[in-house]
Amino acid sequence: MEALDRTAPSRPESVLPEGNTCSIEDAIRFIQQSALPASSEVVQIDRADGRILAETIRPDCDVPGFDRSAMDGFALEAAGTAGASEANPVTLRIAGSVSMGASGRIELGPGAACGVPTGGRVPGGADAVVPLEQAERRGDSLVLTRPVRTGEHVTRRGADFVAGTLLLPEGWAIRPQDVGVLAAVGRTAVRVRRPLRIGIVPTGLELVDAAAEPAPGEVREVNSHLIGVFLRRQGAIPMLSAVVRDDPDELTYAVLRAVADCDAVVVSGGSARGERDITGQVLARLSDRTMPAVTFGPGKPTRIAMVHGRPVIGLPGHPASSFIVLVLFLARLLEGMQGGSRRSSCRQTVRLAAPMPLRRRRETYRLVRIRDGWATPVDGETGRLSTLFECDGIVVVPADGGGLRAGDEADVITW
């Protein structure tokens, strides 16, 4: 078996970007190098779907472990059928049959054939199988009117997997079909990365619990629910904290408490410009290593810091902007911290029903609605939930050029 064309990404050298902002790629590299590695555990394969392998899997046996028939028919030596035709048929002696699952070894001599079921073991001395419908049985004899090719309707030993070859690399996200393969090679338990525990700290003076009745000027807290469900879809465990008011000391305590219990922390809201940037102030104070904000458009920059070896990410408070960051950045961050790829987002090619001009000469992300292969921008204020509710994916508008025109093909990230 050839090595699979998918491997876990290598850990890059840590490069601390310069300037006031950095790219998503800069941020991913920075956190992958700086964050503490995820621990691992051994699980039964029936509970391993979606988990990230923490070991390389190489089978210690061939699959299949013997030459087996791909058809119900007769096993025989192909050379003995040379020259068979309607005018000059070849007759072989039927020397018994193979039972499904039987361990006994039958050896065929010259001029002999043996009945064999689909999946049955091909007996010694045979190198081909002729299907039932292509042979005529006359008592204890088999009459053939055409020659049979060597290897015909035979699945060779090791045709699926050969002992010692790479089966699944470390960092692989296990799929249902992989579980079947692991069972086939006798691996009923595997070592995988533990699910990441991600703290969620919602902030805002105006926020109340979603179950409460808001007073004038208050709004129900949305982002922790949005973020929590998104994290579960990525295989992470959300750890929700109480709403923190826009107070630096209160936020500092909440972040430190979350860092002590979690692999990473997400602070929702609290970012603004100047003196009102509470999240930025707190992360700058606590950070072991800090980096410029990650640029996303539209929406506010995303803050990133390392606190006691754990990444802390400050998300924008508006749900639509926050969701863009979750899809484009946080999903990839979780993948990087576990040393693998979960295929967290899906991509498809669509045509644009309307132009998407480039904004501010930087890579821009537009929410779109997809209908019948056409994508229409969902425009609206980033604070409006309807903007997020109506969209199906994100189109990336490249920084080079003047944007995308109506009718252009574009890749859209869907969920």
ABEGO torsion letter per residue (X at the ends): XBBBBBBBBBBBBBBBBBEABBBAAAAAAAAAAABBBBBBBBBBAAAABGBBBABBBBBABBOBABBBBABBBBBBBAAAABGBBAABBBBBBBBEBBBBGBABBBBBBBGBBBBBBBGBBBBBGBABBBBAAABBBBEABBBBABBBBBGBGBBBBGAABBBGBBABBBGBBBBAAAAAAAAAAGBABBBBBBBBBBBBBBBEAABBBAABBBBBGBBBBAAAAAAAAAAAAAGBBBBBBBBBBBBAAAAAAAAAAAAAABABBBBBEGBBBEAABAAAAAAAAABABBBBBBBBOBEBBBBBBBBGGBBBBBBBABAAAAAAAAAAAAAAAAAAAAGBBAGABBBBBBBBABBBBBBGGBBBBBBBBBBGGBBBBBBEBAABAAAAAABABBBBBBABEAEBBBGBBBBBBBX
